[in-house]
């Protein structure tokens, strides 16, 4: 469990670092807030497509996770997840 806590702490710290870097770039006029948001949206969409390929039957939406049960069950079986 300590490894999981350490991983979560690391992820939170990386999030803070990324936010700090983005803020500095915007404050210094290297990029605009709009540019940052545009690129962030592009990258989030690319990650979503990659995850949909890795985990067929699951799709993130603005409302939450959309699950196609028959496809998701097969994905779970292939990945060795318990029923």
C-alpha positions as CSV (number, residue, x, y, z in Angstrom):
1,X,0.0,0.0,0.0
2,X,2.9,2.4,0.6
3,X,3.9,2.1,-3.0
4,X,0.4,3.2,-4.0
5,X,0.5,6.2,-1.7
6,X,4.0,7.1,-3.0
7,X,2.7,6.9,-6.6
8,X,-0.3,9.1,-5.8
9,X,1.9,11.6,-4.0
10,X,4.2,11.7,-7.0
11,X,1.4,12.2,-9.4
12,X,0.0,15.1,-7.3
13,X,3.4,16.7,-7.2
14,X,3.9,16.3,-11.0
15,X,0.5,18.0,-11.4
16,X,1.6,20.9,-9.3
17,X,4.9,21.2,-11.2
18,X,3.1,21.2,-14.6
19,X,0.6,23.8,-13.4
20,X,3.5,26.0,-12.2
21,X,5.4,25.7,-15.5
22,X,2.2,26.5,-17.5
23,X,1.5,29.5,-15.3
24,X,5.0,30.8,-15.7
25,X,4.8,30.4,-19.5
26,X,1.5,32.3,-19.6
27,X,2.7,35.0,-17.2
28,X,5.9,35.5,-19.2
29,X,4.0,35.8,-22.4
30,X,5.6,32.7,-24.0
31,X,2.1,31.2,-24.6
32,X,-1.4,32.4,-24.1
33,X,-4.0,30.9,-21.9
34,X,-6.0,30.0,-25.0
35,X,-3.0,28.3,-26.6
36,X,-2.5,26.2,-23.5
37,X,-6.2,25.2,-23.4
38,X,-6.2,24.3,-27.1
39,X,-3.1,22.1,-26.8
40,X,-4.3,20.6,-23.5
41,X,-7.7,19.6,-25.2
42,X,-5.8,18.1,-28.2
43,X,-3.6,16.0,-25.9
44,X,-6.6,14.9,-23.7
45,X,-8.5,13.8,-26.8
46,X,-5.4,11.8,-28.0
47,X,-5.1,10.2,-24.6
48,X,-8.8,9.3,-24.7
49,X,-8.5,7.7,-28.1
50,X,-5.5,5.7,-26.9
51,X,-7.4,4.5,-23.8
52,X,-10.4,3.5,-25.9
53,X,-8.1,1.3,-28.0
54,X,-6.5,-0.2,-24.9
55,X,-9.9,-0.7,-23.1
56,X,-12.6,-1.4,-25.7
57,X,-16.1,-1.0,-24.3
58,X,-15.2,2.0,-22.1
59,X,-15.4,5.6,-23.1
60,X,-15.1,8.8,-21.1
61,X,-17.7,11.4,-21.7
62,X,-18.5,14.8,-20.1
63,X,-21.1,12.9,-17.9
64,X,-18.8,10.1,-16.9
65,X,-17.7,6.7,-18.1
66,X,-19.9,5.2,-20.8
67,X,-19.7,1.4,-20.9
68,X,-20.8,-1.0,-23.7
69,X,-21.4,-4.1,-21.5
70,X,-20.8,-6.9,-24.0
71,X,-17.6,-5.3,-25.3
72,X,-16.4,-4.3,-21.8
73,X,-17.0,-7.9,-20.6
74,X,-14.8,-9.2,-23.3
75,X,-12.1,-6.6,-22.6
76,X,-12.2,-7.6,-18.9
77,X,-11.9,-11.3,-19.8
78,X,-8.9,-10.7,-22.2
79,X,-7.2,-8.5,-19.6
80,X,-7.8,-11.1,-16.8
81,X,-10.0,-8.9,-14.6
82,X,-12.3,-10.8,-12.3
83,X,-16.0,-11.1,-13.2
